[in-house]
Amino acid sequence: MELRDFLSALEVEGELVRIPDRVSPRLEIGEVTRRVAAAGGPALLFERPGDFDIPVATNLFGTARRMAAALGVSDLGDLGDRFLRFLDLDPAARRSLVTEVDEAAAPCREVVRDGRAADLGELPVPLAWPGDGGPFLTLPVVLTRHPETGEVNAGMYRVQVFDARTAGLGCHPASGAAAHVRAAEAGGRPLDVAVALGPATALTYAATVPLPPGLDELSLAGFLQGAPVAVVPGRTVDVAVPAGAEIVVEGRIQPGERRPVGPAGNHTGRYAPAVSAPVIRVTAVTRRDRAVLPATQVGPPPQEDRWFVRATERLFLPWWRRRYPGLLDVHLPEEGLFGHIALVRVARGHGRDVLRSLFSAPFLGGFKLIAAFDEEVDLRDPSQVLWRLGADLD
């Protein structure tokens, strides 16, 4: 579902609140969003973000119901069987889930600014926290191609806007984008980059999924939405971009060029320190007519991003159960900051084997703590979990 179709559907369902008053993207949008998201409130459309004429949409995925609707299911628990079917597709079938269209059929090209006319300053990018190093794009789908294999990566990484023509790509060293940057630099070549803002909702979600090797996010998005993802060749870069995106920023990373990105407010309640990151030199900014900029507020839970993790937990569960006999359930508590603590329920007699496997498994292998419980323990009941931890932890 394209983002504007999703917004329309949310409004019909009473799940979207329009805010006609002027609200500054500098701290105010972030603070309003933080409070509403923590309360499980509606999606928000800030129609007058300061002096900008591009509205900002936040908390779009802020409840289980909205996340499920964005992915075309009635319940997040339905995602797991879909993922198993996706895994069983042959490579040709997965490739068919992405289709290229002509520029004339690409709404993301209704307004074009390239060359010296490209200006990130036209976008109402929020400054979320007072100690942030600058404004960040917080719901971007960053697209890159491996310079040797042609493999496409679509990942979600915070992008800090430095000025009208430069931005910093805050990608983790273990991410797909970082691997592509290293490969390009090893060959002394620049890396083309496209940042899609507000593509189809399934693609926004897919960009957050830590997929197994050999699978790509665009194909997953096509499978989840039940129709191929339409892409159009980049206007100034050798990267295909989502044709229906609200906004697309194109640019290039030069070998070895780095600038500090951050600090940035984080899930921990503290600021992630500034890190040296690749610099994107912007070559074009294209968008839909009457585009909308999506954003999220990154901070201590509960916030909107918990539903991205809950969706991936449900997406992967049947696959994990197929790979690891004896595994019954997995819960990633939001207090565990989505990468630190995993709770698993196992059949009696399988605990040690399952734990050994999970600590080397994709995604879960990077967690700081994985705790296994017997099958009668409800992983979503903190009193049961803490009781068993206190009684059984050696």
N, C-alpha and C positions, 0 to 999 in steps of 0.2 A: 504494500500500500504506500503510495507516495505521501510525503509528509503533509501536504496541504489537504489531501483526502482524509488523512488521519485526524487532522485538526477539525475538519468539518464533522466527521463522525463523532468526535469527542463532544463537540458543541451540541449536537443533536441529543446526545445522551446526558447532557448536563454535567459533563466532566471537564469542561473548559470554562475558565473565567477570563473575560477580556478586561484589561486595565487601561482605560482611556486617559488617565491622568499621566502627566509627565513623571517618569521615574528614571533616575540617572543610572546608566550602566556602571558607573563608578561606585561600587559598594552597595547601592540601594537595591538594585535588582537581585544581587546575591543574597542580601539579608532577608528580603521578602520571600525569596524562593526557599531559603533555608528553613524558615519558620513554617511555611506551608507544607513543604515536603516532610518535615519531622512530624507534622500532625496528620499525615496521610491525606492531604488535601488535593484539590483539583490541579489540572494543568493550567498554566498561566500564559497569557499572551499580552506582553507589554507593548501596547500600540504606539506609545510615544517615549522611546528610550532616550531621554535627554533631547538633544537637538538632531538626532538621526531620524531618517524617514524609513528605515528598515525595522519592522517589529522584531522583538525577541521572544521566543517561546521557551518556557522552562517547565520542569517537572512533568514532562510529557509521559514518562514511563513510571510515574511515581506510585502506582499501586499494582497489585497482582493482576487486577482486572484489566488495567490499561496495557500492561506489558503483554498479557495474553492476547488482547485485541490487536496490538501492534504486530504480533507474530501469526495472526490468523487462527488461533486456537481458543477454545472456551475455557481451558484450564492449562496452566503451565505443565502439569503432569502429563499432558498429551504430547509434549515435545519429544520425549524419549523414544517412543516407537518410530516417530518420523526420522529421528537421527539414525536409527538402525537401518531404515530403508535407504537413507542417503548414503550410508557407508557401503551398502551392498550394490550401489550403482557402479557400472563399469565406467572407465575414464571418458569414453565418448558421450555417455549419457550425462555425466557431470559437465562436460564442456558445453553441451547443448543448453545448459541453464544460464548461460550468458550469451547475449546476442548483440551484434553491433548494428546501430541505426545511423541514418544520414543526419547531418547537422540540422537540416530543416525540421527533423522530427525530435529535436533535443530542446526541451524548454529551458535547460540551463544556459542556452546561448541567446536568450531573448534580449539581454543587455550585455554588451561586451566592452571591457576596458583592457587593452593590452598595451605593451610598450610603456611609455612614460605616463599613459593615462591610467594604468593599473594602480590602485590606491587602496591599501588595507584600511586607511583612515575613514573610508566611507562606511565601514562596518561597525555596528555598535557592540564591539567585543567587550564583555563585562570584565571589570576588575573585581574579583570575588572577595578578597580579604585584604585588610589594610597593609599587611606585610608582604603581599605578593610582589614579585619582581616586575610585574606589569600585567596588562590584560592577557587572558588566555582564551583560546578556542578550546572548549571543554567537551564538545561532542563531535569532533572531526573524524571523518573516515579518510585516513592518509593512505594514498595509493602509490606504490612503487613497483618497478620491475627489476628483477635480478639481471644485471648486465650480461651475464653469460648464459643462463638457462632460460631467461624470459619469464620465469615464474613471477606471478603477480601476488603482492601482499597487500591486504587491506586491513590496517590496524588502527586502533584508537589510541592516540598519544596526545598529551597536551601540547599545544602549539602556542608559544608566546609571541605576541605581536610586538616587534621592536619599533617599527616606524612604517611609513607608507609602502615601502618596497622590500622589507626584510622581516623574517620571522625565525624563531628557533624551534627545532623539532626535538621535543623532549622525549625521545624513545629510549626504553631500557636496553642495555647492551645485549640482552638475550632475545630481543624482539626481531621480527622479520625485517622491519625497516632498517634496523641497525646492521643486520647482516648484509642487506643490499648496499648500504653506504660503504661498509668495509670492502665489499667486492668491487665496487666502482673505484674506490680510492686505491685498491691494490693494482688496478690497471691504469691509474692516473687519469681517470675519466670523471666528469661530472655525473650526477644522478638526477634524472628528472623526477619530479614529485607533483602529485595533484592532491589537494585537500578538498574533499567533498563535504559540504555542510548541508544537512537536511536532505539526504537521499531517501530512498525507500526505507521505511521503518525496519524491515527485516535486515537490510544491509547495515544500518546503524548498529543493530544488535550483533550481527555476525562479526563485525569488526572487533568486538570485545571477546570473542570466543577463542580460547587457546587450542586450535585445531591440531590433530595429529599430522605428522609430516605427510605430504602428498595430497592434502586436501586444501581447497582455497575458499576464502570467505565469500567471494561473489557467487560461487556455485551454491554454497550453503544458503545464502540469502534467496537465490532463485528457487531452491527446493522448498524452503520454508514458506515463501509467499505463493507457491504454486504456479509461478510464471517466470520466464527468464528475466534476468536483470538486463535492462537495455543500457548499453554503453555507447559512447561516441568518442572517436579519436580526440586526444587532447589538441587544443588549438595551438599551443606553443611548445608542448612537451610530448614525448613518445610514451604516453601513458593514457589508456582509455579511461574515461570518466563516466560516472552515472548520468545518463541523459536527463533524468528527472530531478536531479539535485536542485535545491534552492539556490545554492551558491557554490562555485568552484574556484579555488585559488590554485593557479599553476605556477610552478617555479623550478629552480634548479639548485642543487647543492654542489658547490665547488670542492674539489679534493682538499682536505685538510682545514677548511674554513670552519672555525668554531667561535661561539660566544657563550657566555653564561646564560643559562635558562633557570629562572627561579629567583628567590625562593617561591614556594607555592604552598598554600594551605592544603592540608592533607587529612586523610581519614583518622590519623592518630591524634588529632587535636593540636598537632604541632606543625611547623612549617618544614616541608622537605627542603633541604639546602639547595642552593644554586649548584648546577652542574654544567660542565662544558658540553655543548651540544652542537650538532650540525646546523648551519645557517641556510635557510631557504631564501634565495633571491627571487622575488616574485616577477613573473613574466606576463601574467594575465590574471584578471579577475572577471569571471562571467557569472551571470545570475539570471534567474527568472524575473520577469516583470512582477513587481509587488512581492519581492522575495521576503522570506522570514528566516531569521538566524536562530537556530536551536542552540541551547546552552544547558548545562547542568551545574549544580553547586557541589563541589567536592569538599567534604568536611566530615566531622565526627558523625557516626550513625545516631539515629536513623536518617538516611537520605535516599534520594531517588536511585542511586546506583545499587542498592541492595537488591532491587528487582532484576537487574542484569545478572547478578551472581546467582540469584535464586533460579532464574531461567536456565542458566548453564548447568547448575546442579541437577535440575530435572532433565535437561537435554542429555547429559552424559550418563545418568544413573543406569539405564538399561545396558549401555555399552560397558560400563565398569563391571556390572554384574556378570555380563557375558565373559569378560576377560579374567575376573577374579572370583573363582568359585568360593562360596561361603559368604560373600558380601551381600548384605540385604538392603542397606540404606546408607545414605550419606547426607549429612547436614553441615552446611558452612555458615555458622552463626555470624551475623553482621558485627557482633562485638569482636570477632576474630579478625576483622579488617580484611576479609575476603582473600587472604593469602597467607594467613598465619595459623589458623586453627581449623581443623576438620574433625568432625565427629562421625564415626562410622558404626553401624550396627552389623554384627556378624553372627552366623550360625555357630553354635557351640562347637568348640574344637578347632575352629578355623582362624581364631584371632591372630596368632603369631604369623601364620602364613600370609594372611591378608595384609597385615601391617608391613611385612617385609616387601610385598609386592607394591603397595601403594607408595612407599617412600622412594621408589625408583620409577613410579608411573608418571606419564605426561600430566602436567598441571599440578596434581596433588603432591608430586615428588618435591616440589619447591616449598611446601608448607613447613612451618616451624614445629607444629605439634599436630599429630594425628592420634586421636584416642579411640580405642575400640571398646564397644560395649556389647553385652549379651543381647539376645534377640528380644527380651521382654522390656528393655529400656526404651522409653520414648525420647529420642534425641532432641526433640523440640520442647521438652519440659526441663527447664534449668534446674529445678529442685532434684529431679531424678538423676540428671547428669552429675551434678555436684556431689550428691549423696554417694553415687557409685565411685566417683573419683576419690572422694575422701576415704571411703572404706577399702578400696582395692589398690590404690596407687602405692607402689613400693618405693 
